[in-house]
């Protein structure tokens, strides 16, 4: 049995990718890799992340478009720019940004 790592980032946090020019807001967290093997193998081996770490679902954006991203913890950094995320689905789930992060709307809280 492997020990499960505690997630470093939280739902609503704005983050950026360590290697690639995109940023986003976290809307879900998997405690370890939970995507297809085909998706995993499509990542170049020299930058392929470990599977035994949290993976984050992001409403993501780059300079050209908005999309959903699935990113390993090792490839994320906090985004301290203060700029809002322009992804069109952010407003469906979150209020904000408030003090540098987004907050789940009341109807989405447990």
N, C-alpha and C positions, 0 to 999 in steps of 0.2 A: 504494500500500500504506500502511495506517495503522499507527502504532506501537501495540503492545499495552501497556496500563497494567498495572502490577503491583498485585495485590490488597493492600489496606491491612489487611484483616481476615483471620482464619484459621479453619479448621474447628475447632469446639469453643468459639469465643469467644462470649461473651454480649454482645449488642448491643441497642440500642433504636432505634426509628424517630425521625428528626429532627422530623417533623411530626405524626405520629399516635401515639396512646397504646398502643403495643404494643412488646413486646420478645421476644427469642428467642435460640436458639443456632444457629450456622451449621453446616449439615451438608453443604453442597456449594457450589462456586463456579464460575460461568461467567465466562470472561475478558471477555466482552462479552455483550450482550443475546442470549438464545437462547430466546425464548418466542414465542407467536403474535402476529401483527400485530393480530389482533382484541383480544387481551389488552392490548397496548400502546395501541391507540386508545381503549380503555375508560377510560384514565386521563385525568382532566381536563387539558386542554392547559396550563393555568397551573401545574400541578405535575408534568407529564410529564417524566421524566428523559431524559437523553441515552442513546443506545444504546451509545456507544463507551466503556464503562466496565465494570468487573466488576459482576455481579449475583449475589446470594447467595440460597441456599435456606435458609430458617429453619424450625425447629420453633418456632412463634410462639405467643404468648398475649397476651390483653388481660384486662381485669377480668372478662369474661364467659365466654370460651371459649378453646380451643386449636385451632390450625390450622397449615397449611403456608403460608408467605409467600415471595414472590419479590421481592427489594428491591434497588434500585440502590445502589451504594456511596455516592453523594452524599447519600442519605437515611438513612444509618446513622451511629450514634455508639456508642462503647463504653458498655456498661452497667456501672457501678461499684457497683451497689446491693449486690452480694454475695448476693442472693436466688437460690435455684435456680429453674430453669425447670420448670413442672409438666406440660408436654406429655407425654402417655403414651408417645410413641415415643422420647423421649430415652434412656431406659434400655436400649433395644434396641441402640443404636449407641455410647453413651458411658458412661464412669464419671465420677462427680463430682457436683457441682462440686468441683474440687481447686484450691485457690489462685486462685479466681475464674473458672475456665473448666472446660470439660469435656475429657476425653481419650478418644480413640477406644479402644474395647475392643480387646484384642490381636487378636482374630479379624478385625477390620476394617482393620487396619493393612497397608500394602503391604510 
